[in-house]
């Protein structure tokens, strides 16, 4: 099951040299771990709430591989180029299986709630 890195990225002002150096180096660190870049700084259309900044979306084969990339010496060597000059909310999230349905998920939640109410 794929795991996705989602970065809500805010770069105050004009990107600095360090931001550009990070971009020039980061892709090479993800390639070894099967990272596939899906979105970066694309147009964000806010439908609800607020979303100042941009989004970066990278797909990894699984959670373990994504964590291995993040903790790798190659990435840790350059991470400061991003974190020192940006504001980021960075998360890893597992995708859903190919047979996922929202209705099926609701059914699971109903069963969990019912079991908790019976146990009370």
N, CA, C and O atoms as a MOPAC input file, in Angstrom:
PM7 MOZYME 1SCF
protein

 N      0.84500 1    -1.16700 1     0.00000 1
 C      0.00000 1     0.00000 1     0.00000 1
 C      0.89700 1     1.23800 1     0.00000 1
 O      1.83100 1     1.33000 1     0.79700 1
 N      0.62100 1     2.16200 1    -0.86800 1
 C      1.42500 1     3.38200 1    -0.96600 1
 C      1.27000 1     4.25700 1     0.26700 1
 O      0.22800 1     4.27200 1     0.92300 1
 N      2.33400 1     4.98000 1     0.55900 1
 C      2.33100 1     5.99700 1     1.60700 1
 C      2.65100 1     7.32000 1     0.94000 1
 O      3.48400 1     7.39400 1     0.03800 1
 N      1.97100 1     8.36900 1     1.40000 1
 C      2.13600 1     9.68100 1     0.79900 1
 C      2.73400 1    10.66000 1     1.79900 1
 O      2.30500 1    10.73200 1     2.95100 1
 N      3.71400 1    11.40200 1     1.34900 1
 C      4.24300 1    12.52000 1     2.11000 1
 C      3.47300 1    13.75000 1     1.64900 1
 O      3.40900 1    14.04900 1     0.45600 1
 N      2.89500 1    14.45300 1     2.60600 1
 C      2.18300 1    15.69100 1     2.31400 1
 C      2.87700 1    16.79400 1     3.08700 1
 O      3.00400 1    16.72000 1     4.30900 1
 N      3.32400 1    17.81100 1     2.38100 1
 C      3.99700 1    18.95000 1     3.00400 1
 C      3.20600 1    20.21000 1     2.69200 1
 O      3.13200 1    20.64100 1     1.54100 1
 N      2.61700 1    20.79500 1     3.72800 1
 C      1.98900 1    22.11400 1     3.59100 1
 C      3.11200 1    23.11100 1     3.82200 1
 O      3.53600 1    23.33000 1     4.95700 1
 N      3.58500 1    23.70400 1     2.75900 1
 C      4.82400 1    24.47800 1     2.74900 1
 C      4.55500 1    25.96400 1     2.61800 1
 O      3.79700 1    26.40100 1     1.75200 1
 N      5.18600 1    26.73500 1     3.49100 1
 C      5.12600 1    28.19100 1     3.39800 1
 C      6.55700 1    28.73800 1     3.38400 1
 O      7.33100 1    28.52600 1     4.31700 1
 N      6.88300 1    29.44100 1     2.30900 1
 C      8.19200 1    30.09300 1     2.19800 1
 C      7.95100 1    31.58900 1     2.33000 1
 O      7.40900 1    32.21800 1     1.42100 1
 N      8.35200 1    32.15800 1     3.46000 1
 C      8.14100 1    33.60400 1     3.60600 1
 C      9.01500 1    34.38400 1     2.63100 1
 O     10.22900 1    34.18500 1     2.57900 1
 N      8.39600 1    35.26400 1     1.86400 1
 C      9.15900 1    36.07900 1     0.91900 1
 C      9.58700 1    35.30100 1    -0.30600 1
 O      8.97100 1    34.30100 1    -0.67400 1
 N     10.63600 1    35.76800 1    -0.92200 1
 C     11.19800 1    35.16400 1    -2.13000 1
 C     12.11500 1    34.01100 1    -1.71700 1
 O     12.88200 1    34.15800 1    -0.76500 1
 N     12.05500 1    32.86300 1    -2.41000 1
 C     12.95700 1    31.76200 1    -2.06100 1
 C     14.41800 1    32.21200 1    -2.04600 1
 O     14.87700 1    32.92200 1    -2.94100 1
 N     15.13300 1    31.78000 1    -1.00700 1
 C     16.54300 1    32.12600 1    -0.85800 1
 C     17.41600 1    31.03500 1    -1.46600 1
 O     16.91500 1    29.98900 1    -1.87900 1
 N     18.70100 1    31.27800 1    -1.51800 1
 C     19.65000 1    30.32900 1    -2.09200 1
 C     19.51900 1    28.95100 1    -1.45200 1
 O     19.59500 1    27.93800 1    -2.14600 1
 N     19.32100 1    28.90300 1    -0.12900 1
 C     19.21300 1    27.63200 1     0.56800 1
 C     17.97800 1    26.86000 1     0.11500 1
 O     18.02900 1    25.63600 1    -0.01200 1
 N     16.86700 1    27.55900 1    -0.13000 1
 C     15.66500 1    26.90300 1    -0.63400 1
 C     15.93000 1    26.26300 1    -1.99700 1
 O     15.51600 1    25.13400 1    -2.25900 1
 N     16.61700 1    26.99500 1    -2.84400 1
 C     16.91900 1    26.49300 1    -4.18000 1
 C     17.90700 1    25.33200 1    -4.12200 1
 O     17.76600 1    24.36300 1    -4.86800 1
 N     18.90200 1    25.41900 1    -3.24500 1
 C     19.86500 1    24.33100 1    -3.07800 1
 C     19.15800 1    23.06000 1    -2.60300 1
 O     19.49000 1    21.95900 1    -3.04200 1
 N     18.18300 1    23.21700 1    -1.70600 1
 C     17.40100 1    22.07300 1    -1.23800 1
 C     16.68400 1    21.41300 1    -2.41500 1
 O     16.75600 1    20.19700 1    -2.59300 1
 N     15.99300 1    22.22100 1    -3.21300 1
 C     15.26500 1    21.67900 1    -4.36100 1
 C     16.18800 1    20.96000 1    -5.34100 1
 O     15.81300 1    19.94100 1    -5.92100 1
 N     17.38100 1    21.48600 1    -5.51900 1
 C     18.33300 1    20.88000 1    -6.44900 1
 C     18.83600 1    19.52500 1    -5.94800 1
 O     19.27400 1    18.70000 1    -6.75000 1
 N     18.78000 1    19.28400 1    -4.63700 1
 C     19.34400 1    18.06600 1    -4.06800 1
 C     18.31000 1    17.03500 1    -3.59700 1
 O     18.61800 1    15.84500 1    -3.54300 1
 N     17.10200 1    17.46600 1    -3.25900 1
 C     16.15300 1    16.57600 1    -2.58800 1
 C     15.67800 1    15.41900 1    -3.46900 1
 O     15.49000 1    14.30900 1    -2.97200 1
 N     15.48600 1    15.65600 1    -4.73800 1
 C     14.96700 1    14.59300 1    -5.59900 1
 C     15.88400 1    13.37400 1    -5.63100 1
 O     15.41300 1    12.23700 1    -5.65800 1
 N     17.17800 1    13.61300 1    -5.63000 1
 C     18.12700 1    12.49900 1    -5.62100 1
 C     18.00000 1    11.66000 1    -4.35000 1
 O     18.26500 1    10.45800 1    -4.37400 1
 N     17.59700 1    12.28400 1    -3.24300 1
 C     17.45500 1    11.52000 1    -2.00300 1
 C     16.20100 1    10.65000 1    -2.02400 1
 O     16.17800 1     9.59900 1    -1.38400 1
 N     15.16600 1    11.05900 1    -2.73700 1
 C     13.93200 1    10.26700 1    -2.77200 1
 C     14.01300 1     9.12200 1    -3.77500 1
 O     13.35800 1     8.09600 1    -3.59000 1
 N     14.80000 1     9.27700 1    -4.82400 1
 C     14.84800 1     8.29300 1    -5.90300 1
 C     15.23600 1     6.90500 1    -5.39900 1
 O     14.63000 1     5.91000 1    -5.79800 1
 N     16.23000 1     6.83100 1    -4.53600 1
 C     16.70700 1     5.54500 1    -4.00000 1
 C     15.60200 1     4.82600 1    -3.22000 1
 O     15.63500 1     3.60200 1    -3.09100 1
 N     14.63900 1     5.56600 1    -2.70700 1
 C     13.56700 1     4.99900 1    -1.88100 1
 C     12.24700 1     4.88100 1    -2.64900 1
 O     11.19400 1     4.67300 1    -2.04600 1
 N     12.30300 1     5.00800 1    -3.94700 1
 C     11.11200 1     4.84500 1    -4.77100 1
 C     10.14600 1     6.00600 1    -4.68900 1
 O      8.97100 1     5.86600 1    -5.02900 1
 N     10.63800 1     7.16900 1    -4.23500 1
 C      9.78000 1     8.34400 1    -4.12900 1
 C      9.36400 1     8.85400 1    -5.49500 1
 O     10.19700 1     9.05200 1    -6.38000 1
 N      8.07500 1     9.06300 1    -5.65600 1
 C      7.52600 1     9.56600 1    -6.92100 1
 C      6.86500 1    10.90500 1    -6.64000 1
 O      5.91500 1    10.98500 1    -5.86100 1
 N      7.36400 1    11.94800 1    -7.27100 1
 C      6.83900 1    13.30100 1    -7.06400 1
 C      5.52000 1    13.43800 1    -7.80600 1
 O      5.45800 1    13.23700 1    -9.01900 1
 N      4.46000 1    13.78200 1    -7.07000 1
 C      3.12800 1    13.90300 1    -7.65000 1
 C      2.67000 1    15.35000 1    -7.77500 1
 O      1.93500 1    15.68800 1    -8.70400 1
 N      3.09800 1    16.21400 1    -6.84400 1
 C      2.71400 1    17.62400 1    -6.90400 1
 C      3.74800 1    18.45100 1    -6.16700 1
 O      4.28000 1    18.03400 1    -5.13900 1
 N      4.02400 1    19.62900 1    -6.70400 1
 C      4.87400 1    20.59500 1    -6.01300 1
 C      4.48600 1    21.98500 1    -6.49600 1
 O      4.53400 1    22.28500 1    -7.68900 1
 N      4.10800 1    22.81000 1    -5.55700 1
 C      3.80000 1    24.21600 1    -5.81000 1
 C      2.75800 1    24.42600 1    -6.90100 1
 O      2.75400 1    25.45400 1    -7.57800 1
 N      1.87500 1    23.44400 1    -7.06500 1
 C      0.79500 1    23.61000 1    -8.02800 1
 C     -0.25900 1    24.55500 1    -7.48000 1
 O     -0.24600 1    24.90800 1    -6.30100 1
 N     -1.15200 1    24.95100 1    -8.33700 1
 C     -2.22800 1    25.83800 1    -7.90300 1
 C     -3.08700 1    25.10500 1    -6.87900 1
 O     -3.52900 1    23.97900 1    -7.11100 1
 N     -3.31700 1    25.75600 1    -5.75100 1
 C     -4.16800 1    25.20500 1    -4.70200 1
 C     -5.49300 1    25.94600 1    -4.73900 1
 O     -5.52400 1    27.17000 1    -4.61500 1
 N     -6.56200 1    25.23300 1    -4.90500 1
 C     -7.88900 1    25.83300 1    -4.87100 1
 C     -8.51600 1    25.46800 1    -3.53200 1
 O     -8.88700 1    24.31600 1    -3.30600 1
 N     -8.63100 1    26.44400 1    -2.65400 1
 C     -9.15000 1    26.22200 1    -1.31400 1
 C    -10.67400 1    26.18200 1    -1.38600 1
 O    -11.31000 1    27.14900 1    -1.80500 1
 N    -11.24600 1    25.06700 1    -0.97900 1
 C    -12.70100 1    24.90700 1    -0.97600 1
 C    -13.29800 1    25.17100 1     0.40000 1
 O    -14.43200 1    25.63900 1     0.51100 1
 N    -12.53800 1    24.87200 1     1.44100 1
 C    -12.98100 1    25.10700 1     2.81100 1
 C    -11.75800 1    25.47700 1     3.64000 1
 O    -10.66600 1    24.96300 1     3.39900 1
 N    -11.93100 1    26.34600 1     4.59800 1
 C    -10.84000 1    26.71800 1     5.48500 1
 C     -9.83000 1    27.61900 1     4.81300 1
 O    -10.15300 1    28.37300 1     3.89600 1
 N     -8.59500 1    27.52500 1     5.28700 1
 C     -7.51000 1    28.35500 1     4.75900 1
 C     -6.32000 1    27.46000 1     4.42000 1
 O     -6.09200 1    26.44400 1     5.07800 1
 N     -5.58600 1    27.83100 1     3.42200 1
 C     -4.39900 1    27.08400 1     3.03200 1
 C     -3.36900 1    28.06300 1     2.48600 1
 O     -3.14600 1    28.12400 1     1.27700 1
 N     -2.74300 1    28.82900 1     3.37300 1
 C     -1.68100 1    29.71000 1     2.87900 1
 C     -0.47300 1    28.87400 1     2.47700 1
 O     -0.08900 1    27.95000 1     3.19400 1
 N      0.10900 1    29.18800 1     1.36300 1
 C      1.29300 1    28.45700 1     0.93700 1
 C      0.99500 1    27.47300 1    -0.17200 1
 O      0.02600 1    27.62700 1    -0.91500 1
 N      1.83300 1    26.46400 1    -0.27600 1
 C      1.72200 1    25.48600 1    -1.35600 1
 C      1.75900 1    24.08000 1    -0.77600 1
 O      1.83900 1    23.89100 1     0.43700 1
 N      1.70100 1    23.11200 1    -1.66000 1
 C      1.70300 1    21.72100 1    -1.23500 1
 C      2.73300 1    20.93900 1    -2.03800 1
 O      2.94100 1    21.17900 1    -3.22800 1
 N      3.37000 1    19.99800 1    -1.35000 1
 C      4.25900 1    19.03400 1    -1.98800 1
 C      3.67000 1    17.66100 1    -1.68600 1
 O      3.31800 1    17.37400 1    -0.54300 1
 N      3.56300 1    16.81300 1    -2.70700 1
 C      3.01000 1    15.48000 1    -2.53800 1
 C      3.96500 1    14.48100 1    -3.17900 1
 O      4.25800 1    14.56600 1    -4.37200 1
 N      4.44500 1    13.53800 1    -2.38100 1
 C      5.36900 1    12.51200 1    -2.86600 1
 C      4.81900 1    11.15200 1    -2.45800 1
 O      4.40300 1    10.96600 1    -1.31500 1
 N      4.81400 1    10.20500 1    -3.38500 1
 C      4.35500 1     8.84500 1    -3.10900 1
 C      5.56000 1     7.93900 1    -2.87200 1
 O      6.53300 1     7.97200 1    -3.62600 1
 N      5.48200 1     7.13500 1    -1.82000 1
 C      6.49000 1     6.11900 1    -1.52400 1
 C      5.81500 1     4.75000 1    -1.55000 1
 O      4.59600 1     4.65800 1    -1.40000 1
 N      6.59100 1     3.69500 1    -1.73700 1
 C      5.98800 1     2.35000 1    -1.80000 1
 C      5.22400 1     1.95200 1    -0.53100 1
 O      4.20900 1     1.26000 1    -0.61400 1
 N      5.70500 1     2.38300 1     0.64200 1
 C      5.05500 1     2.02800 1     1.90200 1
 C      5.60300 1     2.91900 1     3.01200 1
 O      6.54100 1     3.68800 1     2.79800 1
 N      5.00900 1     2.80800 1     4.19900 1
 C      5.39000 1     3.65800 1     5.33100 1
 C      6.84800 1     3.44800 1     5.74000 1
 O      7.56900 1     4.41200 1     5.99800 1
 N      7.27300 1     2.20700 1     5.79800 1
 C      8.65000 1     1.92100 1     6.22500 1
 C      9.67000 1     2.55900 1     5.29400 1
 O     10.67900 1     3.10100 1     5.74600 1
 N      9.40800 1     2.49300 1     4.00100 1
 C     10.31900 1     3.08500 1     3.02300 1
 C     10.32600 1     4.60000 1     3.14000 1
 O     11.38200 1     5.22600 1     3.05100 1
 N      9.14900 1     5.19800 1     3.34100 1
 C      9.07500 1     6.65200 1     3.50200 1
 C      9.83400 1     7.10000 1     4.74100 1
 O     10.54600 1     8.10300 1     4.70100 1
 N      9.69100 1     6.37300 1     5.83300 1
 C     10.41300 1     6.70900 1     7.05700 1
 C     11.92000 1     6.50700 1     6.87900 1
 O     12.72400 1     7.29100 1     7.38400 1
 N     12.29000 1     5.45600 1     6.16100 1
 C     13.71900 1     5.22200 1     5.89500 1
 C     14.31000 1     6.37800 1     5.09500 1
 O     15.42700 1     6.81400 1     5.37300 1
 N     13.56400 1     6.88300 1     4.09500 1
 C     14.03500 1     8.04000 1     3.33600 1
 C     14.21100 1     9.24000 1     4.26100 1
 O     15.26900 1     9.86900 1     4.26400 1
 N     13.17700 1     9.56400 1     5.04800 1
 C     13.23200 1    10.75100 1     5.90600 1
 C     14.41200 1    10.68600 1     6.87400 1
 O     15.06200 1    11.70000 1     7.12900 1
 N     14.68700 1     9.50800 1     7.40800 1
 C     15.76600 1     9.34400 1     8.38400 1
 C     17.11900 1     9.03900 1     7.76000 1
 O     18.10800 1     8.88600 1     8.47700 1
 N     17.17800 1     8.94600 1     6.43200 1
 C     18.43200 1     8.58000 1     5.76200 1
 C     19.49000 1     9.66300 1     5.94500 1
 O     19.16000 1    10.84500 1     6.04600 1
 N     20.76100 1     9.26400 1     5.98800 1
 C     21.84200 1    10.24800 1     6.08600 1
 C     21.81500 1    11.25900 1     4.93400 1
 O     22.13900 1    12.43000 1     5.12900 1
 N     21.43100 1    10.80700 1     3.74000 1
 C     21.39700 1    11.69400 1     2.57300 1
 C     20.37400 1    12.81500 1     2.78400 1
 O     20.65500 1    13.97800 1     2.49500 1
 N     19.19400 1    12.46000 1     3.28700 1
 C     18.17200 1    13.48800 1     3.49400 1
 C     18.48800 1    14.33900 1     4.71400 1
 O     18.32300 1    15.55900 1     4.68200 1
 N     18.93600 1    13.71100 1     5.77500 1
 C     19.24100 1    14.47300 1     6.98500 1
 C     20.35000 1    15.49400 1     6.74000 1
 O     20.41300 1    16.52000 1     7.41900 1
 N     21.21800 1    15.21800 1     5.77800 1
 C     22.29600 1    16.15700 1     5.43400 1
 C     21.75400 1    17.46400 1     4.85100 1
 O     22.38100 1    18.51200 1     5.00600 1
 N     20.59400 1    17.41600 1     4.17900 1
 C     20.06800 1    18.62700 1     3.52600 1
 C     18.79300 1    19.17200 1     4.17100 1
 O     18.33400 1    20.24800 1     3.79000 1
 N     18.22300 1    18.47200 1     5.11700 1
 C     16.92800 1    18.87600 1     5.66400 1
 C     16.94500 1    20.30900 1     6.21000 1
 O     15.95200 1    21.03000 1     6.11500 1
 N     18.06700 1    20.70300 1     6.77100 1
 C     18.16500 1    22.05500 1     7.34200 1
 C     17.97100 1    23.14100 1     6.28300 1
 O     17.55300 1    24.25200 1     6.60800 1
 N     18.26800 1    22.83300 1     5.03200 1
 C     18.07500 1    23.81300 1     3.96000 1
 C     16.59600 1    24.15000 1     3.78700 1
 O     16.25100 1    25.24000 1     3.33100 1
 N     15.72800 1    23.21100 1     4.15400 1
 C     14.28500 1    23.45400 1     4.10600 1
 C     13.77600 1    24.00600 1     5.43000 1
 O     13.06200 1    25.00800 1     5.45300 1
 N     14.13600 1    23.36200 1     6.52400 1
 C     13.53200 1    23.70300 1     7.81500 1
 C     14.01500 1    25.03500 1     8.38100 1
 O     13.30000 1    25.65900 1     9.16500 1
 N     15.20100 1    25.48100 1     8.00700 1
 C     15.71900 1    26.74700 1     8.53200 1
 C     15.02700 1    27.96900 1     7.91800 1
 O     15.05400 1    29.05000 1     8.50600 1
 N     14.41000 1    27.80900 1     6.74300 1
 C     13.88800 1    28.97200 1     6.03100 1
 C     12.44600 1    28.82900 1     5.55400 1
 O     11.97400 1    29.62900 1     4.74700 1
 N     11.75400 1    27.82000 1     6.04800 1
 C     10.36400 1    27.62700 1     5.66800 1
 C      9.54300 1    27.23000 1     6.88400 1
 O     10.07900 1    26.88400 1     7.93700 1
 N      8.26000 1    27.28700 1     6.71500 1
 C      7.33300 1    26.73000 1     7.69300 1
 C      6.66900 1    25.56000 1     6.99400 1
 O      6.12700 1    25.71500 1     5.90000 1
 N      6.70600 1    24.39400 1     7.61500 1
 C      6.14700 1    23.19700 1     6.99100 1
 C      5.33800 1    22.40000 1     7.99000 1
 O      5.70100 1    22.28800 1     9.16100 1
 N      4.24600 1    21.85200 1     7.51700 1
 C      3.54100 1    20.78900 1     8.22200 1
 C      3.76600 1    19.56700 1     7.34400 1
 O      3.24300 1    19.49000 1     6.23200 1
 N      4.53300 1    18.62800 1     7.83500 1
 C      4.95700 1    17.48100 1     7.03700 1
 C      4.39400 1    16.22000 1     7.66800 1
 O      4.64800 1    15.94100 1     8.84000 1
 N      3.62800 1    15.45600 1     6.89100 1
 C      3.04700 1    14.21900 1     7.40400 1
 C      3.23900 1    13.09600 1     6.40600 1
 O      3.38600 1    13.32000 1     5.20400 1
 N      3.23500 1    11.88100 1     6.93400 1
 C      3.17300 1    10.68100 1     6.11600 1
 C      1.81700 1    10.04400 1     6.38000 1
 O      1.38700 1     9.94200 1     7.52900 1
 N      1.14800 1     9.61900 1     5.32100 1
 C     -0.16400 1     8.99800 1     5.47300 1
 C     -0.27200 1     7.81800 1     4.51200 1
 O      0.07700 1     7.91700 1     3.33600 1
 N     -0.76400 1     6.69700 1     5.04500 1
 C     -0.98200 1     5.53100 1     4.19500 1
 C     -2.18100 1     5.75300 1     3.30300 1
 O     -3.17800 1     6.34500 1     3.71700 1
 N     -2.07900 1     5.27800 1     2.08200 1
 C     -3.21400 1     5.29300 1     1.18000 1
 C     -4.19500 1     4.19800 1     1.57100 1
 O     -3.93800 1     3.42700 1     2.49600 1
 N     -5.29600 1     4.13100 1     0.87900 1
 C     -6.29500 1     3.09700 1     1.14400 1
 C     -6.09600 1     1.94300 1     0.17400 1
 O     -5.47500 1     2.10300 1    -0.87600 1
 N     -6.62700 1     0.77900 1     0.53200 1
 C     -6.51400 1    -0.38500 1    -0.33900 1
 C     -7.41100 1    -0.21300 1    -1.55700 1
 O     -8.30400 1     0.63400 1    -1.56700 1
 N     -7.17100 1    -1.00900 1    -2.56400 1
 C     -7.92300 1    -0.87400 1    -3.81900 1
 C     -9.40500 1    -1.20400 1    -3.65400 1
 O    -10.22200 1    -0.79600 1    -4.48000 1
 N     -9.76300 1    -1.93900 1    -2.59700 1
 C    -11.16500 1    -2.27400 1    -2.38200 1
 C    -11.85300 1    -1.36200 1    -1.35600 1
 O    -12.95300 1    -1.66900 1    -0.89700 1
 N    -11.21600 1    -0.25500 1    -0.99900 1
 C    -11.77400 1     0.67500 1    -0.01700 1
 C    -13.05000 1     1.32700 1    -0.54000 1
 O    -13.15400 1     1.68500 1    -1.71300 1
 N    -14.02100 1     1.47200 1     0.37100 1
 C    -15.18500 1     2.31000 1     0.09900 1
 C    -15.46700 1     3.11700 1     1.35800 1
 O    -15.24500 1     2.63500 1     2.46900 1
 N    -15.94800 1     4.32400 1     1.19400 1
 C    -16.29700 1     5.15800 1     2.34400 1
 C    -17.45000 1     4.53000 1     3.12200 1
 O    -17.48100 1     4.60200 1     4.35100 1
 N    -18.40000 1     3.91200 1     2.41400 1
 C    -19.52200 1     3.25800 1     3.08600 1
 C    -19.03300 1     2.08100 1     3.93900 1
 O    -19.53200 1     1.85800 1     5.04200 1
 N    -18.06800 1     1.34100 1     3.42500 1
 C    -17.50100 1     0.23600 1     4.19900 1
 C    -16.77800 1     0.73500 1     5.44500 1
 O    -16.83600 1     0.10400 1     6.50100 1
 N    -16.10800 1     1.85300 1     5.31700 1
 C    -15.42300 1     2.45700 1     6.46000 1
 C    -16.44400 1     2.91100 1     7.50300 1
 O    -16.22500 1     2.73700 1     8.70200 1
 N    -17.55100 1     3.48800 1     7.05300 1
 C    -18.61400 1     3.90200 1     7.97200 1
 C    -19.17100 1     2.68300 1     8.71000 1
 O    -19.47000 1     2.76200 1     9.90200 1
 N    -19.30800 1     1.56900 1     8.01500 1
 C    -19.79600 1     0.33200 1     8.63900 1
 C    -18.83600 1    -0.13000 1     9.74100 1
 O    -19.27300 1    -0.54700 1    10.81400 1
 N    -17.53900 1    -0.05500 1     9.47500 1
 C    -16.53900 1    -0.40500 1    10.49000 1
 C    -16.65400 1     0.51000 1    11.70300 1
 O    -16.59300 1     0.04800 1    12.84300 1
 N    -16.82100 1     1.79500 1    11.45900 1
 C    -16.95500 1     2.74600 1    12.56300 1
 C    -18.21500 1     2.46700 1    13.38100 1
 O    -18.18800 1     2.53200 1    14.61000 1
 N    -19.31300 1     2.15700 1    12.69900 1
 C    -20.55500 1     1.82900 1    13.41500 1
 C    -20.35600 1     0.60100 1    14.30700 1
 O    -20.83500 1     0.57300 1    15.44100 1
 N    -19.66000 1    -0.39900 1    13.80600 1
 C    -19.40600 1    -1.61200 1    14.58700 1
 C    -18.54100 1    -1.29500 1    15.80600 1
 O    -18.78500 1    -1.82100 1    16.89200 1
 N    -17.53700 1    -0.44500 1    15.63400 1
 C    -16.66300 1    -0.04800 1    16.74600 1
 C    -17.44700 1     0.72300 1    17.79900 1
 O    -17.27600 1     0.49100 1    18.99600 1
 N    -18.29700 1     1.63200 1    17.36300 1
 C    -19.11400 1     2.40900 1    18.29100 1
 C    -20.07700 1     1.49900 1    19.04600 1
 O    -20.23800 1     1.62700 1    20.26000 1
 N    -20.71700 1     0.57900 1    18.32300 1
 C    -21.66500 1    -0.33900 1    18.95100 1
 C    -20.96300 1    -1.21600 1    19.98500 1
 O    -21.49400 1    -1.44600 1    21.07100 1
 N    -19.76200 1    -1.70700 1    19.64400 1
 C    -19.01100 1    -2.54000 1    20.58700 1
 C    -18.62300 1    -1.76000 1    21.82700 1
 O    -18.65500 1    -2.29700 1    22.93500 1
 N    -18.25300 1    -0.48600 1    21.65100 1
 C    -17.87400 1     0.36100 1    22.79200 1
 C    -19.09500 1     0.63200 1    23.67200 1
 O    -18.97700 1     0.66200 1    24.89700 1
 N    -20.27300 1     0.83000 1    23.05700 1
 C    -21.49600 1     1.09000 1    23.83100 1
 C    -21.94200 1    -0.15000 1    24.60400 1
 O    -22.47500 1    -0.03600 1    25.70800 1
 N    -21.73000 1    -1.31800 1    24.03500 1
 C    -22.09100 1    -2.56400 1    24.73200 1
 C    -21.17000 1    -2.83100 1    25.89700 1
 O    -21.57000 1    -3.42300 1    26.89900 1
 N    -19.92700 1    -2.38700 1    25.75900 1
 C    -18.94000 1    -2.58900 1    26.81800 1
 C    -19.04200 1    -1.57100 1    27.93600 1
 O    -18.39100 1    -1.73300 1    28.96800 1
 N    -19.83000 1    -0.53700 1    27.76500 1
 C    -19.94100 1     0.53000 1    28.78400 1
 C    -20.76700 1     0.10200 1    29.95100 1
 O    -20.95700 1     0.87500 1    30.89000 1

